[in-house]
Amino acid sequence: MSATVMEKPVTETPEVSKQKLIYLDNGATSFPKPEETYVAMDRFYRAYGVNPGRSGFDLCLEAGSLVDRTRKLLCSFFGGTDPNRLVFGYNSTDALNLAIFGLIAPGDHVVTTHLEHNATLRPLWMLEHEQGVKVDWVDFEADGWVDPQKVIDRITPGTKAVVMNHGSNVIGTLQDLAPIGKVCRERGVHLIVDVSQSGGAVPVKLDEMGADVICFTGHKSLMGPMGIGGMYVREGVEIRHTRAGGTGVKSAQRHHLDEYPYRMEYGTPNLPGIAGLNAGVTWVLGQGIEAIHAREMALWKKLRDGLRAIDGVVLYCADDVPGKQRISVLSFNVEGLEAADTGTMLDVDHDIACRTGLHCTPMVHEHLGTDRIHGAVRFGIGPFNTEAHVDAAIAAVRDIASLRARKK
């Protein structure tokens, strides 16, 4: 990739580019969003901000059309076959709860990993400790990837589901799910995949993974707003009802509807969120997922190499491994400093936003040993970051590390 490509963000958002803050917390949420996302939300809510599917007047029909168009867009985006099985919810945590509690019953066996976010870990912990579900936790290797065979080896005749994230929000490793998905399909085991970090960052296709359910959030690499997400449910997979409520369809029916998408949707949808998500995904497709990812990873490598050269900086699972992929988040610590203190200095002294702590993934930090020092500092590179941002981050960490060294 040429230096010219890396010098500018993919597209400019003038209002944000004037701000002094350097935002490197894209692992938490992408910021800024494309201008198209802001415009779509404002325009749609002002012009068509009514409840879809509840009446037959023109504005209502237009609101319903937006929902339908976005289902089709995301169905294609994730390699689905039936747009009605693209279900909207609040975020990936909401979708994972619906999938996990709707597919796993007391006495079932589940396989998962130590890389999981609390969006997966806590529902499984509840099932394990309150409903007698047996959960096997597979550790990740020293390089940050899970060995697919170790997951496969834990699958038994009583296994109901494998639940895994695709991309780690702490160390950025992308798991090879295809071998696991193949075995799950052969043995009738559900594969539930959390694509919170990878959806929009790299191509994500249901059948290439062998997944039964893909759970996504809109506010990260899909470049949509907060409060919108959902899941795609493969044909033939039926998730039990764990909620019930209004759908605007078949109102005389006492029990919640069985057909998709209504089976998994409840109440008035987040129309402004859907409008923004539609615009965000359209923007990602227009820029090209591969092009965005290549550019982010070029910046990530520059950041990794710059931090690695600083005495006293410890990186976690940041080595290149042939044949394995990652996304553009990088975690580190400055020796002798609490992660929170490093983060405060980055913010107050250098106007750099990052994330510190356990990142909602306690088992990752227990494996790394960083739980004993209250976590790590995480930089997350997004489409609007530049070489200048990376240079500033490297210089800031070098300054922090040198200050610490002088105090010794």
C-alpha positions as CSV (number, residue, x, y, z in Angstrom):
1,M,0.0,0.0,0.0
2,S,1.4,3.4,-0.9
3,A,2.1,6.2,1.6
4,T,-0.3,8.4,-0.4
5,V,-3.2,6.0,0.4
6,M,-2.4,6.1,4.1
7,E,-2.0,9.9,4.4
8,K,-5.8,10.6,4.3
9,P,-8.8,9.0,5.8
10,V,-11.1,7.2,3.4
11,T,-13.4,10.2,3.4
12,E,-13.5,13.5,5.3
13,T,-16.0,14.6,7.9
14,P,-15.1,18.2,8.2
15,E,-16.9,19.0,11.4
16,V,-15.0,16.3,13.3
17,S,-11.7,16.8,11.5
18,K,-11.5,20.3,13.1
19,Q,-11.6,18.8,16.6
20,K,-8.3,18.5,18.5
21,L,-9.1,15.1,19.9
22,I,-7.4,12.1,18.3
23,Y,-9.9,9.3,18.5
24,L,-8.4,5.8,18.8
25,D,-11.3,4.0,20.6
26,N,-12.9,2.5,17.5
27,G,-13.0,-0.9,19.1
28,A,-15.7,0.5,21.5
29,T,-17.6,2.4,18.8
30,S,-16.6,3.9,15.4
31,F,-16.3,7.7,15.5
32,P,-16.9,9.8,13.6
33,K,-19.5,8.2,11.4
34,P,-19.7,8.9,7.7
35,E,-21.6,12.1,7.0
36,E,-24.2,10.0,5.1
37,T,-25.1,8.3,8.4
38,Y,-25.9,11.5,10.2
39,V,-27.9,12.9,7.2
40,A,-29.9,9.7,6.7
41,M,-31.0,9.6,10.3
42,D,-32.0,13.2,10.5
43,R,-33.7,13.3,7.1
44,F,-35.6,10.1,7.6
45,Y,-36.9,10.9,11.1
46,R,-38.0,14.4,10.0
47,A,-39.7,13.1,6.9
48,Y,-41.0,9.6,7.8
49,G,-40.7,9.3,11.5
50,V,-43.8,7.2,12.0
51,N,-44.4,3.6,13.2
52,P,-44.0,1.1,10.3
53,G,-46.5,-1.7,9.7
54,R,-49.2,-0.3,11.9
55,S,-51.3,1.6,9.3
56,G,-51.7,2.0,5.6
57,F,-51.0,5.7,5.1
58,D,-48.1,6.8,2.9
59,L,-45.6,7.8,5.6
60,C,-46.2,4.4,7.4
61,L,-45.6,2.5,4.1
62,E,-42.4,4.5,3.5
63,A,-41.2,3.7,7.0
64,G,-41.9,0.0,6.4
65,S,-40.1,0.2,3.1
66,L,-36.9,1.4,4.8
67,V,-37.1,-1.6,7.2
68,D,-37.5,-4.0,4.3
69,R,-34.7,-2.4,2.2
70,T,-32.3,-2.6,5.2
71,R,-33.2,-6.3,5.8
72,K,-32.4,-7.1,2.2
73,L,-29.2,-5.1,2.4
74,L,-27.9,-6.8,5.5
75,C,-29.1,-10.2,4.4
76,S,-26.9,-9.9,1.3
77,F,-24.1,-8.4,3.4
78,F,-24.0,-11.4,5.7
79,G,-24.6,-14.0,2.9
80,G,-28.1,-14.9,3.9
81,T,-30.8,-16.3,1.7
82,D,-34.0,-15.0,3.2
83,P,-34.3,-11.3,4.3
84,N,-37.1,-12.1,6.7
85,R,-34.6,-14.0,8.8
86,L,-32.6,-10.8,9.3
87,V,-33.9,-9.7,12.6
88,F,-33.4,-6.3,14.2
89,G,-32.6,-5.7,17.9
90,Y,-30.8,-3.2,20.1
91,N,-27.2,-4.5,19.5
92,S,-25.2,-7.7,19.5
93,T,-25.7,-8.3,23.3
94,D,-29.4,-8.2,22.8
95,A,-29.2,-10.6,19.8
96,L,-26.8,-13.0,21.7
97,N,-29.2,-13.2,24.6
98,L,-32.1,-14.1,22.3
99,A,-30.1,-16.7,20.5
100,I,-28.4,-18.2,23.6
101,F,-31.5,-18.4,25.8
102,G,-33.6,-19.4,22.9
103,L,-31.5,-22.3,21.7
104,I,-29.9,-23.7,24.9
105,A,-32.0,-25.5,27.5
106,P,-31.3,-26.9,31.0
107,G,-29.0,-29.9,30.8
108,D,-27.5,-29.0,27.4
109,H,-23.8,-28.9,26.7
110,V,-22.1,-25.8,25.2
111,V,-18.6,-25.1,24.0
112,T,-17.1,-21.6,24.0
113,T,-13.8,-19.9,24.5
114,H,-11.8,-17.6,26.9
115,L,-11.9,-14.9,24.2
116,E,-15.5,-14.1,24.7
117,H,-17.0,-10.7,25.6
118,N,-19.4,-10.5,28.5
119,A,-22.2,-10.4,25.9
120,T,-21.6,-14.1,25.6
121,L,-19.8,-14.9,28.8
122,R,-22.5,-13.7,31.2
123,P,-25.5,-15.4,29.5
124,L,-23.6,-18.7,29.5
125,W,-22.5,-18.2,33.1
126,M,-26.2,-17.7,34.1
127,L,-27.1,-20.9,32.2
128,E,-24.3,-22.8,33.8
129,H,-24.9,-21.7,37.3
130,E,-28.7,-21.3,37.3
131,Q,-30.0,-23.9,34.9
132,G,-27.4,-26.7,35.0
133,V,-26.0,-26.2,31.5
134,K,-22.5,-27.7,31.1
135,V,-20.1,-25.2,29.6
136,D,-16.6,-26.1,28.3
137,W,-14.3,-23.1,28.0
138,V,-11.5,-23.5,25.5
139,D,-8.4,-21.4,26.0
140,F,-6.6,-19.5,23.3
141,E,-3.0,-20.1,22.3
142,A,0.0,-17.8,23.2
143,D,-0.3,-16.1,19.8
144,G,-3.9,-15.1,20.5
145,W,-5.8,-17.5,18.2
146,V,-8.0,-20.5,19.3
147,D,-7.0,-23.8,17.8
148,P,-10.1,-25.0,15.9
149,Q,-9.3,-28.6,16.7
150,K,-9.4,-28.0,20.4
151,V,-13.0,-26.6,20.0
152,I,-14.0,-29.6,17.9
153,D,-12.5,-32.0,20.4
154,R,-14.9,-30.7,23.1
155,I,-18.0,-31.4,21.0
156,T,-19.8,-34.5,22.3
157,P,-23.1,-36.2,21.4
158,G,-24.8,-34.0,24.0
159,T,-23.4,-30.7,22.7
160,K,-26.2,-28.3,21.7
161,A,-24.2,-25.3,20.6
162,V,-20.8,-23.7,20.1
163,V,-20.7,-20.0,20.9
164,M,-17.7,-17.9,19.7
165,N,-16.7,-14.5,18.8
166,H,-15.1,-13.9,15.4
167,G,-12.8,-11.0,16.2
168,S,-11.4,-10.3,19.6
169,N,-12.1,-6.8,21.0
170,V,-8.8,-6.9,23.0
171,I,-6.1,-8.5,20.9
172,G,-7.8,-8.3,17.5
173,T,-7.3,-11.9,16.4
174,L,-9.8,-13.3,13.9
175,Q,-10.8,-16.9,14.5
176,D,-10.9,-19.5,11.8
177,L,-14.5,-20.7,12.2
178,A,-14.9,-22.7,9.0
179,P,-13.5,-26.0,10.3
180,I,-15.6,-25.6,13.5
181,G,-18.7,-24.7,11.5
182,K,-18.2,-27.7,9.2
183,V,-18.2,-30.1,12.1
184,C,-21.1,-28.4,13.8
185,R,-23.3,-28.7,10.6
186,E,-22.3,-32.4,10.3
187,R,-23.2,-33.2,13.9
188,G,-26.3,-31.0,14.2
189,V,-24.7,-28.6,16.6
190,H,-25.7,-24.9,16.5
191,L,-22.8,-22.4,15.8
192,I,-23.7,-19.0,17.2
193,V,-21.1,-16.3,16.2
194,D,-20.6,-12.9,17.6
195,V,-19.4,-10.6,14.8
196,S,-19.5,-7.4,16.8
197,Q,-15.9,-6.5,16.0
198,S,-15.6,-8.1,12.6
199,G,-18.9,-7.2,10.9
200,G,-18.0,-4.4,8.5
201,A,-14.3,-4.7,9.2
202,V,-13.8,-7.9,7.1
203,P,-16.1,-9.9,4.9
204,V,-18.5,-12.0,7.1
205,K,-20.6,-14.7,5.3
206,L,-22.8,-17.2,7.1
207,D,-22.1,-20.3,5.1
208,E,-18.4,-19.6,4.8
209,M,-18.3,-19.8,8.6
210,G,-20.8,-22.6,8.8
211,A,-22.8,-20.5,11.3
212,D,-26.4,-21.0,12.3
213,V,-26.8,-17.5,13.9
214,I,-24.7,-14.4,13.3
215,C,-25.2,-11.6,15.9
216,F,-24.1,-8.1,15.0
217,T,-24.1,-4.5,16.2
218,G,-24.5,-1.5,14.1
219,H,-22.3,1.1,15.9
220,K,-18.9,-0.3,15.2
221,S,-17.5,-1.2,11.8
222,L,-20.9,-1.1,10.1
223,M,-20.7,2.7,10.7
224,G,-24.2,3.0,12.0
225,P,-25.5,4.5,15.3
226,M,-25.8,3.1,18.7
227,G,-28.9,1.2,19.7
228,I,-29.3,-0.9,16.6
229,G,-28.1,-4.4,15.7
230,G,-29.6,-7.8,15.4
231,M,-29.0,-11.3,14.0
232,Y,-29.3,-13.4,10.9
233,V,-30.8,-16.9,11.6
234,R,-30.2,-19.6,9.1
235,E,-33.2,-21.4,7.5
236,G,-34.2,-24.4,9.5
237,V,-33.0,-23.0,12.8
238,E,-35.9,-22.1,15.1
239,I,-35.2,-20.1,18.2
240,R,-37.6,-20.4,21.1
241,H,-39.6,-17.4,22.2
242,T,-38.1,-15.8,25.3
243,R,-40.1,-12.6,24.9
244,A,-43.5,-11.6,23.6
245,G,-45.2,-8.4,22.6
246,G,-46.5,-6.2,19.8
247,T,-45.6,-6.6,16.2
248,G,-48.3,-4.6,14.4
249,V,-49.3,-7.8,12.6
250,K,-52.1,-10.3,13.5
251,S,-53.0,-8.3,16.6
252,A,-55.9,-10.6,17.6
253,Q,-53.5,-13.5,18.1
254,R,-52.8,-14.1,21.8
255,H,-49.4,-15.8,21.4
256,H,-46.4,-14.2,19.8
257,L,-46.0,-14.8,16.1
258,D,-43.9,-17.8,15.0
259,E,-42.8,-16.6,11.6
260,Y,-39.7,-14.5,11.0
261,P,-38.9,-11.7,11.4
262,Y,-41.7,-11.1,13.9
263,R,-40.7,-14.2,15.8
264,M,-37.7,-12.4,17.2
265,E,-38.8,-8.8,17.0
266,Y,-40.9,-7.0,19.7
267,G,-42.5,-3.6,19.8
268,T,-41.6,-0.5,17.8
269,P,-38.3,-0.8,16.0
270,N,-35.5,1.8,16.1
271,L,-36.3,3.5,12.8
272,P,-33.7,6.3,13.0
273,G,-31.2,3.6,13.9
274,I,-32.2,1.5,10.9
275,A,-31.9,4.5,8.7
276,G,-28.4,5.2,10.0
277,L,-27.4,1.6,9.7
278,N,-28.6,1.4,6.1
279,A,-26.5,4.5,5.3
280,G,-23.5,3.2,7.2
281,V,-23.5,-0.2,5.5
282,T,-24.0,1.4,2.1
283,W,-21.0,3.6,2.8
284,V,-18.8,0.6,3.8
285,L,-19.8,-1.2,0.6
286,G,-19.1,1.9,-1.4
287,Q,-15.6,2.2,0.0
288,G,-14.9,-1.5,-0.1
289,I,-14.5,-3.6,3.0
290,E,-11.2,-5.0,1.8
291,A,-9.8,-1.6,1.0
292,I,-10.9,-0.2,4.4
293,H,-9.3,-3.2,6.2
294,A,-6.1,-3.0,4.2
295,R,-5.7,0.6,5.1
296,E,-6.5,0.1,8.8
297,M,-4.0,-2.7,9.0
298,A,-1.3,-0.7,7.4
299,L,-1.8,1.9,10.1
300,W,-2.0,-0.8,12.8
301,K,1.4,-2.2,11.7
302,K,2.9,1.2,11.8
303,L,1.5,1.7,15.3
304,R,2.5,-1.8,16.5
305,D,6.1,-1.3,15.2
306,G,6.3,2.1,16.7
307,L,5.2,1.0,20.2
308,R,7.3,-2.1,20.0
309,A,10.4,0.0,19.7
310,I,9.7,1.9,23.0
311,D,11.5,0.6,26.1
312,G,9.1,-0.4,28.8
313,V,6.1,-1.0,26.5
314,V,4.6,-4.4,26.5
315,L,2.3,-5.5,23.6
316,Y,-0.1,-8.4,23.8
317,C,-0.5,-11.0,21.0
318,A,0.7,-8.6,18.4
319,D,3.0,-10.8,16.3
320,D,2.3,-11.5,12.7
321,V,1.3,-15.2,12.2
322,P,1.4,-16.5,8.6
323,G,-2.1,-17.5,7.3
324,K,-3.9,-15.9,10.2
325,Q,-5.9,-12.6,10.2
326,R,-6.7,-9.9,12.6
327,I,-8.5,-6.6,12.9
328,S,-7.1,-3.2,13.9
329,V,-7.1,-3.2,17.7
330,L,-3.9,-3.3,19.7
331,S,-3.5,-3.7,23.5
332,F,-0.5,-2.7,25.5
333,N,0.8,-1.5,28.8
334,V,3.7,0.7,30.0
335,E,5.7,-1.2,32.6
336,G,5.2,0.1,36.1
337,L,2.0,2.1,35.3
338,E,-1.6,1.1,35.7
339,A,-3.5,1.1,32.4
340,A,-5.9,3.7,33.7
341,D,-3.0,6.1,34.5
342,T,-1.6,5.6,31.0
343,G,-5.0,6.3,29.6
344,T,-5.5,9.4,31.7
345,M,-2.1,10.8,30.5
346,L,-3.0,10.0,26.9
347,D,-6.2,12.0,27.3
348,V,-5.2,14.9,29.5
349,D,-1.7,15.5,28.2
350,H,-2.0,14.4,24.6
351,D,-5.7,14.6,23.6
352,I,-5.8,10.9,22.6
353,A,-8.9,8.9,23.3
354,C,-8.4,5.1,24.1
355,R,-9.9,2.4,26.2
356,T,-8.4,1.0,29.4
357,G,-9.3,-1.7,31.8
358,L,-10.7,-5.2,31.2
359,H,-12.7,-4.4,28.1
360,C,-15.6,-6.5,29.2
361,T,-13.5,-9.6,28.6
362,P,-12.2,-10.8,32.0
363,M,-11.0,-14.2,30.8
364,V,-8.8,-12.7,28.2
365,H,-7.0,-10.7,30.8
366,E,-6.8,-13.6,33.2
367,H,-5.0,-15.5,30.4
368,L,-2.7,-12.6,29.7
369,G,-2.0,-12.0,33.3
370,T,-3.2,-8.4,33.0
371,D,-6.1,-8.9,35.3
372,R,-3.6,-8.5,38.2
373,I,-2.8,-5.0,37.0
374,H,-6.3,-4.0,36.1
375,G,-6.2,-4.6,32.4
376,A,-4.5,-3.0,29.5
377,V,-4.6,0.1,27.2
378,R,-6.3,-0.5,23.9
379,F,-6.0,1.5,20.7
380,G,-8.6,0.9,18.0
381,I,-8.0,2.2,14.5
382,G,-10.9,3.2,12.3
383,P,-11.6,4.4,8.8
384,F,-11.1,8.0,9.7
385,N,-7.7,7.7,11.3
386,T,-4.5,8.9,9.6
387,E,-0.8,8.4,9.7
388,A,-0.6,11.7,11.7
389,H,-2.8,10.1,14.4
390,V,-0.6,7.1,14.6
391,D,2.6,9.2,14.8
392,A,1.0,11.2,17.6
393,A,0.0,8.1,19.5
394,I,3.5,6.6,19.2
395,A,5.1,9.9,20.4
396,A,2.6,10.2,23.3
397,V,3.4,6.7,24.6
398,R,7.1,7.3,24.2
399,D,6.7,10.4,26.3
400,I,4.7,8.6,28.9
401,A,7.3,5.7,29.0
402,S,10.2,8.1,29.4
403,L,8.5,10.0,32.2
404,R,8.0,6.8,34.0
405,A,11.6,5.7,33.4
406,R,12.9,9.1,34.8
407,K,10.9,8.6,38.0
408,K,12.5,5.2,38.7
